[in-house]
Amino acid sequence: MHRGIFYSQVSTRNHKSPIARKRILVITKTVCIVGCGKMGSALLSQWVEGPEAITVVDPAGSEVPDGVTLVTDRSAIADQRFDLVVAAVKPQLIDDILADYTDHLAPGGYVLSIAAGYSAGRLSQLMGDAPVVRTMPNLPAAIGRGVSGICPGPHATSDHVAHAEAFMRRAGATITVDSEEKLDRVTAVAGSGPGYVFEIARAYAEAAMAQGFDEDEARDMVLGTIGGAIAMASEPAAPSLEELRNSVTSKGGTTAAGLNALNGDGGLSTRLHDTLQAAYDRAVELR
């Protein structure tokens, strides 16, 4: 039985931005999470802070936070029904597993899928035309700093989407899009994005070590510099990224020399464009 929806005050850094940064809804629901790998565990660490009664079904018996019910076999939930079923298994396992959860979805409930490469339409059909909302989170969700794309699927109502947005905001920012094609683009930018950032930071630290610093010194300087720069850019009244770059670049100075080597020929811009395009193309192939 649904226990209701109530609204809480919202504040955003920039009301024109499509990325919402605060929870706007608190909704009490019963939740069943099917599978609990890295991303499922990352989200669960934030979801557990809410009022929902959460059950995880995971044959691997992954560790779960206090207050969460863990079972290793679907038979353990017998005839229970849930307001929300979260599809958190690998995409290649969905056909074999999720159909069995059709009868575990309560009337008025919906399926939230975090599985990349499996369309909402296919999942809805598999589960007897159940309402489906797809989301594409990224790994910083584990510390409440994720960015998650949300896309309504077949039969999803505005209430389902509102709940999905509020639920995912516990793990960070959200951006809601109107097509799975756009969600594939969110996947390329944000879903895969931490991997790009970690690789850039790794290469940056490696270059710092080549300047004579040890590994710890290089890591501290690089992560501190990146973290500080991002914090400045995230301030409410921060100028554009181009203006921020220019503010630390004196004509003929050291930053100008470094930037010229980094992207003077546009090579970095081209490489990043190609990076996102390759990730998007792969997301489309998987779907």
Residue pairs with C-beta under 8 A, 6 or more apart in sequence:
2 28
2 29
2 83
2 108
3 28
3 29
4 27
4 28
5 25
5 26
5 27
5 159
5 162
5 163
6 25
6 26
7 24
7 25
7 26
8 23
8 24
8 25
8 26
10 20
10 22
10 23
10 24
11 22
12 20
12 21
12 22
13 21
13 234
13 236
14 236
18 175
18 176
19 147
19 173
19 174
19 175
20 165
20 169
20 173
20 174
20 175
20 176
21 169
21 173
22 169
23 166
23 169
23 170
24 165
24 166
24 169
25 162
25 163
25 165
25 166
26 50
26 51
26 166
27 162
27 163
27 166
27 167
28 50
28 51
28 52
29 52
29 82
29 83
29 84
29 109
29 163
30 52
30 53
30 55
30 81
30 82
30 83
30 84
30 106
31 47
31 52
31 53
31 54
31 55
31 82
31 83
31 84
31 85
31 86
32 54
32 55
32 56
32 57
32 77
32 80
32 82
32 84
32 85
32 86
32 101
32 104
33 40
33 44
33 54
33 55
33 56
33 57
33 58
33 86
33 88
34 57
34 85
34 86
34 87
34 88
34 89
34 97
34 98
34 101
35 57
35 58
35 87
35 88
35 89
35 90
35 93
35 97
36 44
36 56
36 58
36 60
36 62
36 64
36 88
37 62
37 88
37 89
37 90
38 139
39 88
39 114
39 137
39 139
39 141
40 56
40 86
40 88
40 114
41 62
41 142
42 137
42 139
42 141
42 142
42 146
42 171
43 88
43 114
43 137
43 141
43 168
43 171
44 54
44 56
44 64
44 65
44 68
45 65
45 142
46 141
46 142
46 144
46 170
46 171
47 54
47 167
47 170
47 171
48 54
48 65
48 66
48 67
48 68
49 170
50 167
50 170
52 84
53 69
54 67
54 68
54 69
55 68
55 69
55 70
55 71
55 77
55 80
55 82
56 62
56 64
56 68
56 69
56 70
56 71
57 71
57 72
57 73
57 74
57 76
57 77
58 70
58 71
58 72
59 72
59 73
60 72
61 70
61 72
62 70
64 70
71 77
74 100
74 101
74 104
77 104
79 103
80 104
81 103
81 104
81 105
81 106
81 109
82 104
82 105
82 106
82 109
83 106
83 108
83 109
84 109
84 110
84 111
84 112
84 163
84 167
85 101
85 104
85 105
85 109
85 110
85 111
85 112
85 130
86 111
86 112
86 113
86 114
87 94
87 98
87 111
87 112
87 113
87 114
87 115
87 118
87 123
88 114
88 115
89 97
89 98
89 115
90 115
91 115
91 116
91 117
91 118
91 286
94 115
94 118
94 123
94 126
95 126
98 111
98 123
98 126
98 127
99 126
99 127
101 127
102 127
102 128
102 130
105 111
105 127
105 130
109 130
109 131
110 130
110 131
110 132
110 133
110 155
110 156
110 157
110 160
110 163
110 164
111 123
111 124
111 127
111 130
111 131
111 132
111 133
112 132
112 133
112 134
112 135
112 164
112 167
113 120
113 123
113 132
113 133
113 134
113 135
113 153
114 135
114 136
114 137
115 123
116 136
116 187
116 191
116 283
116 286
117 283
117 286
117 287
118 286
118 287
119 134
119 153
119 180
119 287
120 132
120 133
120 134
120 151
120 152
120 153
120 154
120 156
120 180
121 132
121 153
121 154
123 130
123 132
123 153
124 130
124 131
124 132
124 153
124 154
124 155
125 154
129 154
129 155
130 155
131 153
131 154
131 155
131 156
131 157
131 160
132 153
132 154
132 155
132 156
133 150
133 151
133 152
133 153
133 156
133 160
133 161
133 164
134 150
134 151
134 153
134 180
134 183
135 148
135 149
135 150
135 151
135 164
135 168
136 148
136 149
136 183
136 186
136 187
136 190
136 191
137 146
137 147
137 148
137 168
137 171
137 172
137 191
138 146
138 147
138 148
138 190
138 191
138 192
138 193
138 194
139 146
139 194
140 146
140 147
140 172
140 194
141 148
141 171
141 172
142 171
144 170
144 171
144 172
145 172
146 171
146 172
146 173
147 172
147 173
147 174
147 175
147 190
147 193
148 168
148 171
148 172
148 173
148 174
148 175
148 190
149 174
149 175
149 176
149 177
149 182
149 183
149 186
149 187
149 190
149 191
150 161
150 164
150 165
150 168
150 174
150 175
150 176
150 177
150 183
151 176
151 177
151 178
151 179
151 180
151 182
151 183
152 160
152 161
152 176
152 178
153 180
161 176
165 174
165 176
168 174
175 186
175 190
177 183
177 185
177 186
180 287
181 284
184 280
184 283
184 284
184 287
185 280
187 279
187 280
187 283
188 276
188 277
188 279
188 280
188 283
189 276
192 279
196 272
196 275
197 226
201 222
201 223
201 226
204 222
204 226
205 215
205 218
205 219
205 222
206 218
208 217
208 218
208 221
208 222
209 215
209 218
213 221
229 244
232 238
232 244
233 241
233 244
238 244
239 247
245 259
248 255
249 255
249 256
249 259
250 256
262 268
263 269
